[in-house]
Amino acid sequence: MLKFLFKRSKKSSESSSQKRIDLFQRPLNSFQSVSQEKHIPNQTLSFKEVESDVNEKIKVFQRYVDSVKEASLKLEELTKMLKAGEITEETYRQLIGELGSQLSVSIEGIFKLREALELDRAKAKLEWAKEKIQMDSLKIQDNMYVDEFSGRYSPVYRWEEITSKIDKVLSSLTIMEEVSILEQYLSLIKDSLGGISSKAEFKEGKELCKRRLNLILEKWASIRRGKMDELINLDLKASEIEEKINEIDVRFAVGEIDRGTYESKISVLQGSLKNVRKEISEIRSLIDSVDMKIFRCQELLREIL
């Protein structure tokens, strides 16, 4: 198992880790410099340039996500191996350092590219609105008809496609996964096992997590309210189903309906009630889990000096 997790020697691992960092850091730096060079107020955006830039960002973003998930799985395996006595504390600390470096670079990449993609999405929506107004104006002025085929290749549709593509990749990392990654990384920092080579880098990692956690808190507050509303509606739905079940029980007891009808209706109602209760349980579990992980992240941030 240890060979599966880390096949190289310490020297080659460090070299590999540095190559991984360079591989990820180069595209991230290029995105930052390109964004700064191309940022001209009120400039009309070129669809092809934006599409190409977004596609590359999405590719690198997914690479970071895969890297974090890989490192997280390895971290879990190493922890199990340590608890089972398969590896020593010294070996654990040595290998965890490499994972910390991988997590540090990848997490920074995820957060920065998420912000860049969110900005691209906002710009694409503005371009979509502008093209939509122009198209509607042309339709009115020229009584123009746009068939489905032409519509699919119109600027409106193409900007909409970019927005949809960004939404899809950003939603691929759920809020539960993101806060779990934060908790894991902060734990590594706290234990000084994150492969952080300097105090400045240590501080940068903490501040990065703090900024992202604040954004997650804002997002989660909105999602949580929606989930609580869902729970209220589902509780009402469950109560209504229970009342219907009681009603069917009474009607059967007084002989108003026969056994076949009773069993058929009860079966359907109990199945619906089971599904509703399952949904309620899943939502409550999600709320409790995210709340707990957010609290743990806040606690870790306070503990890290």
C-alpha positions as CSV (number, residue, x, y, z in Angstrom):
1,M,0.0,0.0,0.0
2,L,2.8,2.4,0.9
3,K,4.5,1.7,-2.5
4,F,1.2,2.4,-4.2
5,L,0.8,5.7,-2.5
6,F,4.4,6.9,-2.9
7,K,6.5,4.9,-5.5
8,R,9.5,7.2,-5.5
9,S,12.4,7.7,-3.1
10,K,12.5,10.9,-1.0
11,K,14.8,12.7,-3.4
12,S,12.7,11.8,-6.5
13,S,9.5,12.6,-4.5
14,E,10.8,16.1,-3.8
15,S,11.7,16.5,-7.5
16,S,8.3,15.2,-8.6
17,S,6.6,17.5,-6.1
18,Q,8.5,20.5,-7.4
19,K,7.6,19.6,-11.0
20,R,4.0,19.3,-10.0
21,I,4.1,22.7,-8.3
22,D,5.8,24.2,-11.4
23,L,3.3,22.5,-13.7
24,F,0.3,24.0,-11.8
25,Q,1.9,27.4,-11.0
26,R,2.9,28.3,-14.6
27,P,-0.6,28.2,-16.0
28,L,-2.0,30.0,-12.9
29,N,0.6,32.8,-13.3
30,S,-0.1,33.1,-17.0
31,F,-3.9,33.5,-16.4
32,Q,-3.1,36.3,-13.9
33,S,-0.8,38.1,-16.2
34,V,-3.1,37.7,-19.2
35,S,-6.1,39.0,-17.2
36,Q,-4.1,42.1,-16.2
37,E,-2.9,42.8,-19.7
38,K,-6.4,42.4,-21.2
39,H,-8.3,44.4,-18.7
40,I,-9.4,47.5,-20.6
41,P,-12.5,49.2,-19.4
42,N,-15.5,49.2,-21.7
43,Q,-13.7,47.1,-24.2
44,T,-15.9,44.8,-26.4
45,L,-15.0,41.3,-25.6
46,S,-14.0,38.9,-28.4
47,F,-16.0,35.7,-28.1
48,K,-13.2,33.5,-29.5
49,E,-10.6,34.9,-27.1
50,V,-12.9,34.6,-24.1
51,E,-13.9,31.0,-25.1
52,S,-10.3,29.9,-25.5
53,D,-9.3,31.5,-22.2
54,V,-12.3,30.0,-20.3
55,N,-11.6,26.5,-21.8
56,E,-8.0,26.6,-20.6
57,K,-9.0,27.8,-17.1
58,I,-11.5,25.1,-16.8
59,K,-9.0,22.5,-17.9
60,V,-6.5,23.7,-15.2
61,F,-9.2,24.1,-12.6
62,Q,-10.2,20.4,-13.1
63,R,-6.6,19.4,-12.8
64,Y,-6.3,21.2,-9.5
65,V,-9.6,19.5,-8.2
66,D,-8.3,16.1,-9.3
67,S,-5.0,16.8,-7.5
68,V,-6.7,17.8,-4.3
69,K,-9.0,14.8,-4.3
70,E,-6.0,12.5,-5.0
71,A,-4.0,14.1,-2.1
72,S,-7.1,13.8,0.2
73,L,-7.5,10.1,-0.5
74,K,-3.8,9.5,0.1
75,L,-4.0,11.5,3.4
76,E,-6.8,9.3,4.6
77,E,-4.9,6.1,3.7
78,L,-1.8,7.3,5.4
79,T,-3.8,8.1,8.6
80,K,-5.3,4.6,8.5
81,M,-1.8,3.1,8.1
82,L,-0.4,5.1,11.0
83,K,-3.3,4.1,13.3
84,A,-2.9,0.4,12.2
85,G,0.9,0.6,13.0
86,E,1.9,-0.1,9.4
87,I,4.1,3.0,9.2
88,T,6.1,4.9,11.8
89,E,5.3,8.5,12.9
90,E,8.5,9.6,11.2
91,T,7.5,8.0,7.9
92,Y,4.0,9.5,8.2
93,R,5.4,13.0,8.8
94,Q,7.8,12.7,5.9
95,L,5.1,11.6,3.4
96,I,2.5,14.0,4.7
97,G,4.9,16.9,4.0
98,E,4.8,16.1,0.3
99,L,1.0,15.9,0.4
100,G,0.9,19.2,2.1
101,S,2.9,20.8,-0.7
102,Q,0.5,19.3,-3.3
103,L,-2.5,20.5,-1.4
104,S,-1.1,24.0,-0.8
105,V,-0.5,24.6,-4.5
106,S,-3.7,23.0,-5.7
107,I,-6.0,24.7,-3.2
108,E,-4.5,28.0,-4.0
109,G,-5.1,27.3,-7.7
110,I,-8.7,26.2,-7.1
111,F,-9.6,29.3,-5.2
112,K,-7.9,31.8,-7.6
113,L,-9.3,30.1,-10.7
114,R,-12.7,30.0,-9.1
115,E,-12.6,33.7,-8.7
116,A,-11.3,34.2,-12.2
117,L,-14.1,32.0,-13.7
118,E,-16.8,33.7,-11.6
119,L,-15.6,37.0,-13.1
120,D,-15.6,35.5,-16.6
121,R,-19.2,34.3,-16.0
122,A,-20.3,37.8,-15.0
123,K,-18.7,39.3,-18.1
124,A,-20.3,36.6,-20.3
125,K,-23.7,37.4,-18.8
126,L,-23.3,41.1,-19.6
127,E,-22.3,40.3,-23.2
128,W,-25.3,37.9,-23.4
129,A,-27.6,40.7,-22.2
130,K,-26.1,43.2,-24.7
131,E,-26.5,40.8,-27.7
132,K,-30.0,39.9,-26.6
133,I,-31.1,43.5,-26.7
134,Q,-29.5,44.0,-30.1
135,M,-31.2,40.8,-31.5
136,D,-34.6,41.7,-30.1
137,S,-34.2,45.2,-31.6
138,L,-33.4,43.8,-35.0
139,K,-36.4,41.4,-34.8
140,I,-38.7,44.3,-34.2
141,Q,-37.2,46.7,-36.8
142,D,-36.8,44.1,-39.6
143,N,-39.5,41.7,-38.6
144,M,-36.7,39.2,-38.7
145,Y,-37.3,35.5,-38.0
146,V,-34.4,33.5,-36.4
147,D,-34.8,29.7,-36.9
148,E,-33.5,27.2,-34.4
149,F,-30.3,26.4,-36.4
150,S,-29.4,30.0,-36.8
151,G,-30.2,30.7,-33.1
152,R,-27.8,28.0,-32.0
153,Y,-24.9,29.9,-33.7
154,S,-26.0,33.4,-32.7
155,P,-23.8,35.4,-30.3
156,V,-26.6,35.2,-27.7
157,Y,-26.5,31.4,-27.7
158,R,-22.7,31.3,-27.7
159,W,-22.4,33.6,-24.6
160,E,-25.1,31.5,-22.9
161,E,-23.1,28.4,-23.7
162,I,-19.9,29.8,-22.0
163,T,-22.0,30.8,-18.9
164,S,-23.4,27.3,-18.7
165,K,-20.0,25.7,-19.1
166,I,-18.5,27.8,-16.2
167,D,-21.5,27.0,-14.0
168,K,-21.1,23.3,-14.7
169,V,-17.4,23.2,-13.7
170,L,-17.8,25.4,-10.6
171,S,-20.7,23.2,-9.4
172,S,-18.5,20.1,-9.8
173,L,-16.9,21.0,-6.4
174,T,-19.8,21.0,-3.9
175,I,-19.8,23.3,-0.9
176,M,-19.4,20.2,1.3
177,E,-16.3,19.1,-0.6
178,E,-14.8,22.5,-0.5
179,V,-15.2,23.0,3.2
180,S,-13.9,19.5,3.8
181,I,-10.8,20.4,1.8
182,L,-10.4,23.6,3.9
183,E,-10.7,21.7,7.1
184,Q,-8.1,19.1,6.0
185,Y,-5.6,21.7,4.8
186,L,-6.0,23.8,8.0
187,S,-5.4,20.7,10.1
188,L,-2.2,20.1,8.2
189,I,-1.1,23.7,8.8
190,K,-1.9,23.5,12.5
191,D,0.1,20.3,12.9
192,S,3.0,21.9,11.0
193,L,2.9,19.0,8.6
194,G,1.8,20.8,5.5
195,G,5.2,21.0,3.8
196,I,5.2,24.8,4.2
197,S,8.8,25.9,3.8
198,S,8.6,29.4,5.3
199,K,6.7,31.5,7.8
200,A,5.5,33.8,5.0
201,E,4.1,30.8,3.1
202,F,2.5,29.5,6.3
203,K,0.8,32.9,6.8
204,E,-0.3,33.0,3.1
205,G,-1.9,29.6,3.4
206,K,-3.8,30.6,6.4
207,E,-5.0,33.9,4.9
208,L,-6.0,32.1,1.7
209,C,-8.2,29.7,3.7
210,K,-9.6,32.5,5.8
211,R,-10.7,34.5,2.7
212,R,-12.2,31.5,1.1
213,L,-14.0,30.5,4.3
214,N,-15.6,33.9,4.5
215,L,-16.9,33.5,0.9
216,I,-18.2,30.0,1.7
217,L,-20.0,31.4,4.8
218,E,-21.8,34.0,2.6
219,K,-22.8,31.3,0.1
220,W,-23.8,28.8,2.8
221,A,-26.0,31.3,4.6
222,S,-28.1,31.6,1.5
223,I,-28.1,27.9,0.7
224,R,-28.9,27.1,4.4
225,R,-31.9,29.4,4.4
226,G,-33.2,27.6,1.3
227,K,-32.6,24.2,2.8
228,M,-34.5,25.2,6.0
229,D,-37.4,26.3,3.9
230,E,-37.3,22.9,2.1
231,L,-37.4,21.2,5.5
232,I,-40.5,23.2,6.6
233,N,-42.3,22.4,3.4
234,L,-41.3,18.7,3.6
235,D,-42.4,18.5,7.3
236,L,-45.8,19.9,6.2
237,K,-46.0,17.4,3.3
238,A,-45.2,14.5,5.7
239,S,-47.9,15.7,8.1
240,E,-50.4,15.8,5.3
241,I,-49.5,12.3,4.2
242,E,-49.8,11.0,7.8
243,E,-53.3,12.6,8.0
244,K,-54.3,10.8,4.8
245,I,-53.0,7.5,6.2
246,N,-55.1,8.1,9.4
247,E,-58.1,8.9,7.3
248,I,-57.7,5.7,5.2
249,D,-57.3,3.7,8.5
250,V,-60.6,5.1,9.8
251,R,-62.5,4.5,6.5
252,F,-61.3,0.9,6.5
253,A,-62.2,0.4,10.2
254,V,-65.8,1.5,9.6
255,G,-66.1,-0.6,6.5
256,E,-66.3,2.3,4.0
257,I,-63.5,0.7,1.8
258,D,-62.6,-2.9,1.3
259,R,-59.2,-4.5,2.2
260,G,-57.9,-4.5,-1.4
261,T,-58.5,-0.7,-1.8
262,Y,-57.2,0.0,1.7
263,E,-53.9,-1.9,1.1
264,S,-53.4,-0.3,-2.3
265,K,-53.9,3.2,-0.9
266,I,-51.9,2.6,2.2
267,S,-49.0,1.2,0.2
268,V,-48.8,4.3,-2.0
269,L,-49.1,6.7,0.9
270,Q,-46.5,4.9,3.1
271,G,-44.1,4.8,0.1
272,S,-44.5,8.6,-0.3
273,L,-44.0,9.2,3.4
274,K,-40.9,7.1,3.4
275,N,-39.4,9.1,0.5
276,V,-40.3,12.4,2.2
277,R,-38.7,11.4,5.5
278,K,-35.6,10.2,3.7
279,E,-35.3,13.6,2.0
280,I,-35.8,15.3,5.3
281,S,-33.0,13.2,6.9
282,E,-30.6,13.9,4.0
283,I,-31.1,17.6,4.2
284,R,-30.7,17.7,8.0
285,S,-27.6,15.6,7.7
286,L,-26.1,18.0,5.0
287,I,-26.9,21.0,7.2
288,D,-25.4,19.5,10.3
289,S,-22.3,18.2,8.4
290,V,-21.5,21.6,6.7
291,D,-22.2,23.5,9.9
292,M,-19.8,21.2,11.9
293,K,-17.0,21.5,9.3
294,I,-17.4,25.3,9.1
295,F,-17.2,25.5,12.8
296,R,-14.1,23.3,12.8
297,C,-12.4,25.5,10.2
298,Q,-13.2,28.6,12.3
299,E,-11.7,26.8,15.3
300,L,-8.6,25.8,13.4
301,L,-8.1,29.3,12.2
302,R,-8.2,30.6,15.8
303,E,-5.8,27.9,16.9
304,I,-3.2,28.7,14.2
305,L,-1.1,31.6,15.4
